[in-house]
Structure formats: structure tokens, C-alpha cells
Amino acid sequence: MDLAAYLDRIGFDGEPAADRATLEKLQRLHLRTIPYENLDVQLGRTVTTDPADAFDKLVTRRRGGWCYEMNGLFGWALAALGFPVVRLASGVMRSAVGAAALGNHLVLRVDLAEGAFLADVGLGDGPVHPFAVAEGPFTAGGADYRVERGADGWWRLHNRAGANPPDFDFHLDHVDEAMLSRRCVILQTDPESMFVKNLVCQRMAEEGLVQLRGKVLQRTSHGETSERLLGSADELTDVLAGDFGIDEPAAAGLW
């Protein structure tokens, strides 16, 4: 981990410390700087769960990534800063599909003096700062969320209204790197995977969210949403560069 390079990539200034204030600042900056995207899956390039691969892609080559890369990189940086970090194999939409969802999302348990927190820069559209693992509602970035305690040590994050995905489940001790690796392969190779079927690119902005789903560019700002249908391969690469900071000429071939 070249910590200085990572902090420069997300625009962090000041002296970082292993405390809640730094953790919140790091997550906010990461989300606003590094986009959530699945371009490599669309282009048929192999994606791994190795944080070193994520560093090369997201920091050195200034790309974005999905949860295995985003939280892989984030967790590696947090550990280098002295945060106690545990990688958890969680499940997006376990509420609907059950145990089959486990491992489709990597999240991070960070143990602070105040207790256990969940840090997540890999959901695409989720809380902008880490949240305490405690039952009840909380507000982040002006949006309302809720944590629900389930059975057998499981917890569920209910996302803000209108967000996608609407929820995911996590267990503070569900550590399974083999499961994460298997699901990472499945999600980028299974023809029925949403990541194989469609281009996804999202980035948090100070005033809202910018997201691309296939040819549809959507901007949400101060509660108002607008949409634009892209009309050409050139427009696609221009949007990727201008709105998400992604310079990837090969994306034109996806048109």
C-alpha cells in the first residue's frame, strides 16, 4: 500500500488518524472521487478480490471499480492507517434470495473506541459515511437509513428511499474470503448477472448522485432527478471522462 498515493488520489489533506472523524472523511472523499463502475466486466477483463490489483486499477490507472475493488482498496488503506479492519462477506438482497446472496458484496467492519462501525464505499448508492452497528434509524448526507437486527447475529441495512439496492445483510463475524472470490467470478461470468447484462457507473457528488445505466445518464441533485439518453459511442466515452473521470477508449466498443 502506497498510502500517500491513495490519499492523493482521493484528495485527502491534513494528518490522518485512526479515529471516527478521519474514517468519515476518508469514506466521503473516496465516494466523491473514485466512481463505482463495472466497465472491466463489460469488456471481458478479469476482476479479482486482491487489494493490490484494486490499487493498480483505481489509484495508479485512476479507474473505478465495484465492491470487491472499492472496499478492497479502502480496507487496505484503513489498515495501513492503523484502523482495525475485518473484511465481511455480506449479501445484497438477501431479504429476497436468501443465502444465495452471501458473498455478493464485500463490506468492512471497523472497530473504533465507540464500537463497531460498518464502512462501505462499494455499494454504489449507499450511506456517505460509516454507520454504527446499532439497531435503529440514522441520517447520512441528508438521507434516512435504518439498521435492523435479525436472527443468528445478522443485521440488515435498509437503504434510503429510492436507492438501488434497497438493502443488504451483514454479520460481524462472517469472514469468508473463498466465498468472496467465488462470487466475484460468478458475478462477472454468469450471463444472468446484472453486471454482465448492463453497464453501471455511479459517483457521489456533493449535491447528489450521478449514475449511468446502459445508455441512460441520471443526475440527482437536491432531491431533483433528470435523465438523458446517450446517442452515440462518442457521447458514452465523453460522459465517462467528463462525469466519472474514466479515460477508457475501449468503452466505445460496448455501444
Salt bridges, closest charged atoms under 4 A:
ASP13 OD1 - LYS25 NZ 3.05
GLU24 OE2 - ARG20 NE 3.12
GLU37 OE2 - ARG63 NE 2.77
ASP40 OD1 - ARG45 NH1 3.14
ASP40 OD2 - LYS57 NZ 3.00
ASP40 OD1 - ARG63 NH2 3.15
ASP56 OD2 - ARG61 NE 3.16
GLU69 OE2 - LYS57 NZ 2.92
ASP111 OD2 - ARG109 NH2 3.00
ASP120 OD2 - HIS105 NE2 2.92
ASP125 OD2 - ARG160 NH2 2.69
GLU148 OE1 - HIS158 NE2 2.63
ASP169 OD2 - ARG94 NH1 2.74
ASP169 OD1 - ARG156 NE 2.64
ASP173 OD1 - ARG109 NH1 3.67
GLU177 OE2 - ARG87 NE 2.75
GLU192 OE1 - LYS197 NZ 3.16
GLU235 OE2 - ARG228 NH1 2.26
ASP243 OD1 - ARG219 NH1 2.71
GLU248 OE1 - ARG45 NH1 3.01
GLU248 OE1 - ARG63 NH1 3.24
